[in-house]
């Protein structure tokens, strides 16, 4: 059976792949003004995968019943609180953006807000990953 540590390592590596993909996708959409419908759908799919990866990462780190702990008593890493808040704002604006985009297929002001939140979220997440970079290095076998 696979232990929690191995699951977390696998999850983190998936997130390490999805983060630059999402960032490149977002930059592409910003440069092109979201003109390509298929690229926007790819961005939505990768965003959903990233969301599920983040939720899995949080579950593996905090469990189901400890989410409030992350906001209340978890003072060791305040970046975790900021990550949760900014990703929540990114998720909320993504729902509004997708809802509006499906009706218009155009770049909207709420899409611009979502992009800014998403860029900040990705930036803080990269910082978070760099703080834990030792976790990504291969372990020595004894």
C-alpha positions in Angstrom: 0.0 0.0 0.0 1.2 3.5 -0.8 1.8 5.7 2.2 0.9 9.3 2.7 4.5 10.5 2.1 4.6 8.8 -1.3 1.2 10.1 -2.3 2.3 13.6 -1.3 5.5 13.3 -3.3 3.5 12.2 -6.3 1.0 15.0 -5.9 3.7 17.6 -5.6 5.4 16.4 -8.8 2.1 16.6 -10.6 1.7 20.2 -9.3 5.3 21.0 -10.3 4.4 20.0 -13.9 1.0 21.8 -13.9 2.2 25.1 -12.5 4.4 26.1 -15.5 1.8 24.7 -18.0 -0.9 26.9 -16.4 1.4 29.9 -16.3 2.3 29.5 -20.0 -1.3 29.0 -20.9 -2.3 32.2 -19.0 0.5 34.2 -20.6 -0.6 32.9 -24.1 -4.2 33.9 -23.4 -3.2 37.3 -22.2 -1.0 38.0 -25.2 -3.7 36.8 -27.7 -6.7 38.3 -25.9 -8.3 34.8 -25.5 -8.9 34.6 -29.3 -8.5 30.9 -29.6 -11.5 29.0 -28.3 -9.6 25.7 -28.1 -6.8 27.3 -26.1 -9.2 28.7 -23.6 -10.8 25.3 -23.2 -7.3 23.8 -22.7 -6.7 26.5 -20.0 -10.0 25.6 -18.3 -9.1 21.8 -18.3 -5.6 22.5 -17.0 -7.1 24.8 -14.4 -9.5 22.1 -13.2 -6.6 19.6 -13.0 -4.6 22.2 -11.0 -7.5 22.8 -8.7 -7.9 19.1 -8.0 -4.2 18.8 -7.5 -4.2 21.6 -5.0 -7.1 20.2 -3.1 -5.4 16.8 -3.0 -2.2 18.5 -1.8 -4.2 20.2 1.0 -6.0 17.0 1.9 -2.7 15.1 2.2 -1.1 17.8 4.3 -4.1 18.8 6.6 -6.7 16.1 6.2 -10.4 16.7 5.9 -11.1 18.0 9.4 -8.1 20.3 9.8 -8.9 23.0 7.2 -9.9 25.5 9.9 -6.5 24.8 11.6 -4.8 26.2 8.4 -6.6 29.5 8.9 -6.6 29.8 12.7 -3.7 28.3 14.5 -1.2 27.5 11.7 1.2 30.4 12.3 4.3 28.5 11.2 3.9 29.4 7.5 1.6 32.4 6.9 2.1 31.9 3.2 -0.3 29.0 3.4 -3.1 31.3 4.5 -2.3 33.7 1.6 -2.2 30.8 -0.8 -5.6 29.6 0.3 -7.1 33.1 0.1 -5.7 34.0 -3.3 -6.5 30.6 -4.8 -10.0 30.9 -3.5 -10.4 34.3 -5.2 -8.9 32.9 -8.4 -11.4 30.0 -8.2 -14.4 32.3 -7.6 -13.4 34.6 -10.4 -12.8 31.6 -12.7 -16.4 30.5 -12.3 -17.6 34.0 -13.2 -15.2 34.2 -16.1 -16.1 30.9 -17.6 -19.8 31.6 -17.2 -19.4 34.9 -19.1 -17.0 33.5 -21.6 -19.3 30.7 -22.6 -21.9 33.3 -23.5 -19.6 35.7 -25.4 -16.4 34.0 -26.3 -14.6 37.2 -25.5 -12.1 38.6 -23.1 -14.0 40.3 -20.3 -13.1 42.6 -17.4 -13.8 39.8 -14.9 -11.4 37.6 -17.0 -8.7 40.3 -16.5 -9.3 40.3 -12.7 -9.2 36.5 -12.8 -5.9 36.7 -14.7 -4.3 39.0 -12.1 -5.5 36.9 -9.2 -4.2 33.8 -11.0 -0.8 35.3 -11.7 -0.4 36.3 -8.0 -1.5 32.9 -6.9 0.9 31.1 -9.3 3.7 33.5 -8.1 3.1 32.8 -4.5 2.8 29.1 -5.2 6.2 29.1 -7.0 7.7 30.8 -3.9 6.0 28.1 -1.7 7.5 25.4 -3.9 10.9 26.9 -3.8 10.8 27.0 0.0 10.2 23.2 -0.1 12.6 22.5 -3.0 14.5 19.9 -0.9 11.3 17.8 -1.0 11.6 17.5 -4.8 15.2 16.3 -4.8 15.7 12.6 -5.1 16.1 10.7 -1.9 19.2 8.7 -1.3 18.5 5.0 -0.8 20.2 3.4 2.2 
